[in-house]
Amino acid sequence: VYIEPPKPTEEELRRQTLQTEKAELEAWLSAHDYIGVKIATGRATIDDYADEIALMTEKAERINEIDRLLESL
């Protein structure tokens, strides 16, 4: 006898969506770690990567926001 698995709840779907978004943001940040290394080793300046650094900050803030949302679920 086949028993259909239960459908995920709204909360479970929301948690999964947030976790997926967080993983994508973390992957993007990891892919851009080289910027910090270049700045730290003197091969580039903060000004050289100002736009990327601003975007990194936005993505890190979104990760923090997602963490807060996940804690509240």
Z-matrix of the N, CA and C atoms (Angstrom, degrees):
N
C 1 1.449
C 2 1.523 1 107.98
N 3 1.325 2 115.16 1 126.63
C 4 1.461 3 120.64 2 178.87
C 5 1.514 4 109.62 3 -86.65
N 6 1.308 5 114.89 4 130.28
C 7 1.461 6 121.06 5 175.61
C 8 1.520 7 107.07 6 -116.10
N 9 1.299 8 115.29 7 119.91
C 10 1.461 9 120.24 8 -179.44
C 11 1.523 10 109.83 9 -68.38
N 12 1.336 11 116.50 10 132.31
C 13 1.469 12 118.15 11 179.03
C 14 1.522 13 110.37 12 -64.55
N 15 1.312 14 116.32 13 151.72
C 16 1.468 15 118.72 14 -179.35
C 17 1.532 16 110.66 15 -65.75
N 18 1.306 17 114.77 16 146.63
C 19 1.467 18 120.08 17 177.04
C 20 1.518 19 108.29 18 -74.32
N 21 1.341 20 116.23 19 143.89
C 22 1.466 21 118.18 20 178.95
C 23 1.527 22 111.19 21 -64.58
N 24 1.304 23 114.69 22 147.93
C 25 1.463 24 120.27 23 177.94
C 26 1.521 25 109.34 24 -76.41
N 27 1.307 26 115.33 25 166.74
C 28 1.473 27 120.54 26 176.38
C 29 1.531 28 110.28 27 -56.98
N 30 1.330 29 115.35 28 -41.70
C 31 1.467 30 120.17 29 179.55
C 32 1.530 31 111.09 30 -62.96
N 33 1.318 32 117.29 31 -43.31
C 34 1.468 33 120.89 32 179.29
C 35 1.530 34 111.11 33 -64.26
N 36 1.327 35 116.38 34 -40.37
C 37 1.466 36 120.15 35 177.62
C 38 1.529 37 110.68 36 -65.10
N 39 1.317 38 116.37 37 -42.69
C 40 1.477 39 120.99 38 179.08
C 41 1.527 40 110.08 39 -63.12
N 42 1.332 41 117.08 40 -44.16
C 43 1.467 42 121.68 41 179.05
C 44 1.534 43 109.71 42 -60.18
N 45 1.318 44 116.72 43 -44.94
C 46 1.463 45 120.74 44 -178.85
C 47 1.534 46 110.88 45 -63.75
N 48 1.321 47 116.60 46 -42.42
C 49 1.470 48 120.87 47 178.81
C 50 1.524 49 110.65 48 -61.83
N 51 1.325 50 116.05 49 -45.18
C 52 1.467 51 120.05 50 179.97
C 53 1.527 52 111.32 51 -65.48
N 54 1.315 53 117.26 52 -41.40
C 55 1.467 54 120.31 53 179.58
C 56 1.525 55 111.34 54 -64.93
N 57 1.319 56 116.92 55 -37.58
C 58 1.463 57 121.08 56 177.46
C 59 1.523 58 110.12 57 -65.40
N 60 1.328 59 116.25 58 -46.09
C 61 1.465 60 119.84 59 178.82
C 62 1.523 61 110.90 60 -60.80
N 63 1.327 62 116.57 61 -42.83
C 64 1.463 63 120.62 62 179.75
C 65 1.521 64 110.92 63 -61.91
N 66 1.310 65 117.43 64 -43.65
C 67 1.467 66 121.29 65 179.62
C 68 1.525 67 110.89 66 -61.84
N 69 1.318 68 116.79 67 -40.24
C 70 1.473 69 120.63 68 178.52
C 71 1.524 70 111.02 69 -65.68
N 72 1.325 71 116.95 70 -41.85
C 73 1.464 72 120.80 71 178.57
C 74 1.530 73 110.94 72 -64.66
N 75 1.334 74 116.59 73 -43.35
C 76 1.463 75 120.23 74 179.20
C 77 1.521 76 111.58 75 -64.41
N 78 1.320 77 117.18 76 -37.19
C 79 1.467 78 120.64 77 177.49
C 80 1.527 79 110.32 78 -65.13
N 81 1.324 80 116.21 79 -41.24
C 82 1.463 81 119.90 80 178.59
C 83 1.526 82 110.29 81 -62.90
N 84 1.332 83 116.42 82 -45.83
C 85 1.463 84 119.86 83 179.17
C 86 1.529 85 111.13 84 -61.31
N 87 1.315 86 117.27 85 -42.92
C 88 1.466 87 120.87 86 179.09
C 89 1.523 88 111.30 87 -60.95
N 90 1.318 89 115.74 88 -38.62
C 91 1.464 90 120.25 89 -179.85
C 92 1.528 91 111.97 90 -67.66
N 93 1.318 92 116.90 91 -17.24
C 94 1.465 93 120.98 92 -179.17
C 95 1.533 94 113.24 93 -108.83
N 96 1.313 95 117.26 94 11.86
C 97 1.465 96 121.23 95 177.73
C 98 1.524 97 112.30 96 -59.47
N 99 1.317 98 116.34 97 -26.72
C 100 1.464 99 120.01 98 -178.34
C 101 1.529 100 111.75 99 -57.76
N 102 1.318 101 117.24 100 -26.54
C 103 1.462 102 120.50 101 -178.91
C 104 1.526 103 110.26 102 -61.71
N 105 1.323 104 116.58 103 -46.75
C 106 1.461 105 120.01 104 178.51
C 107 1.514 106 112.07 105 -62.25
N 108 1.312 107 116.57 106 -38.03
C 109 1.467 108 120.97 107 179.19
C 110 1.528 109 109.86 108 -65.44
N 111 1.322 110 116.85 109 -44.82
C 112 1.466 111 119.65 110 179.39
C 113 1.525 112 111.45 111 -61.83
N 114 1.329 113 116.42 112 -40.25
C 115 1.463 114 119.67 113 179.07
C 116 1.525 115 109.96 114 -68.78
N 117 1.324 116 116.80 115 -44.11
C 118 1.467 117 120.98 116 -178.25
C 119 1.521 118 112.34 117 -64.15
N 120 1.311 119 116.94 118 -31.78
C 121 1.469 120 120.05 119 -178.50
C 122 1.523 121 112.63 120 -92.94
N 123 1.325 122 116.44 121 2.85
C 124 1.452 123 119.82 122 176.59
C 125 1.517 124 114.43 123 79.57
N 126 1.314 125 117.70 124 11.37
C 127 1.461 126 120.89 125 179.93
C 128 1.516 127 111.91 126 -86.71
N 129 1.330 128 116.32 127 -6.34
C 130 1.460 129 122.22 128 177.39
C 131 1.521 130 107.73 129 -157.04
N 132 1.323 131 115.15 130 167.68
C 133 1.461 132 120.10 131 177.51
C 134 1.533 133 109.29 132 -116.43
N 135 1.312 134 114.68 133 166.21
C 136 1.462 135 119.80 134 176.69
C 137 1.528 136 109.55 135 -60.10
N 138 1.308 137 116.14 136 -38.67
C 139 1.469 138 119.60 137 179.66
C 140 1.528 139 111.53 138 -62.25
N 141 1.333 140 117.04 139 -34.11
C 142 1.466 141 120.41 140 179.09
C 143 1.525 142 111.74 141 -60.59
N 144 1.308 143 116.71 142 -29.91
C 145 1.467 144 121.88 143 -175.12
C 146 1.525 145 112.78 144 -121.83
N 147 1.316 146 117.05 145 27.33
C 148 1.471 147 121.24 146 -176.06
C 149 1.526 148 112.31 147 -56.37
N 150 1.319 149 117.72 148 -44.35
C 151 1.464 150 120.32 149 -178.88
C 152 1.528 151 111.37 150 -65.41
N 153 1.328 152 116.07 151 -43.83
C 154 1.459 153 120.43 152 179.95
C 155 1.528 154 111.39 153 -65.75
N 156 1.333 155 116.16 154 -39.02
C 157 1.465 156 120.31 155 179.10
C 158 1.528 157 110.00 156 -64.55
N 159 1.326 158 117.54 157 -40.45
C 160 1.472 159 120.84 158 177.59
C 161 1.532 160 109.87 159 -62.18
N 162 1.310 161 117.04 160 -42.02
C 163 1.461 162 121.02 161 179.08
C 164 1.531 163 110.91 162 -67.36
N 165 1.324 164 116.55 163 -38.27
C 166 1.465 165 120.66 164 177.02
C 167 1.529 166 110.14 165 -61.56
N 168 1.311 167 116.67 166 -41.64
C 169 1.455 168 121.62 167 179.38
C 170 1.531 169 110.56 168 -62.88
N 171 1.338 170 116.59 169 -43.31
C 172 1.464 171 120.43 170 178.05
C 173 1.530 172 110.92 171 -61.27
N 174 1.317 173 116.11 172 -44.01
C 175 1.464 174 119.84 173 -178.88
C 176 1.529 175 111.11 174 -66.98
N 177 1.316 176 117.50 175 -38.72
C 178 1.465 177 120.93 176 177.90
C 179 1.525 178 110.32 177 -65.39
N 180 1.330 179 117.05 178 -39.64
C 181 1.463 180 120.35 179 177.65
C 182 1.528 181 110.86 180 -64.87
N 183 1.333 182 116.78 181 -37.84
C 184 1.471 183 120.04 182 178.04
C 185 1.536 184 109.95 183 -65.37
N 186 1.326 185 117.12 184 -39.02
C 187 1.466 186 120.25 185 176.99
C 188 1.529 187 109.64 186 -59.91
N 189 1.320 188 117.07 187 -44.41
C 190 1.469 189 120.86 188 178.20
C 191 1.527 190 110.79 189 -61.07
N 192 1.327 191 116.27 190 -40.45
C 193 1.460 192 120.77 191 178.53
C 194 1.538 193 110.63 192 -64.69
N 195 1.319 194 116.43 193 -42.21
C 196 1.464 195 120.69 194 178.64
C 197 1.528 196 109.82 195 -62.94
N 198 1.323 197 117.21 196 -41.53
C 199 1.468 198 120.21 197 178.10
C 200 1.525 199 110.81 198 -58.97
N 201 1.327 200 116.43 199 -42.56
C 202 1.469 201 119.58 200 178.75
C 203 1.531 202 110.55 201 -64.77
N 204 1.322 203 116.76 202 -41.60
C 205 1.467 204 120.50 203 178.95
C 206 1.536 205 111.14 204 -63.80
N 207 1.329 206 116.49 205 -41.89
C 208 1.456 207 120.02 206 179.34
C 209 1.527 208 111.47 207 -64.66
N 210 1.315 209 116.48 208 -36.61
C 211 1.469 210 119.93 209 178.65
C 212 1.530 211 111.22 210 -65.71
N 213 1.332 212 116.10 211 -30.47
C 214 1.462 213 119.80 212 -176.95
C 215 1.527 214 112.65 213 -83.50
N 216 1.322 215 117.19 214 -10.75
C 217 1.487 216 119.48 215 179.41
C 218 1.501 217 111.48 216 -79.72
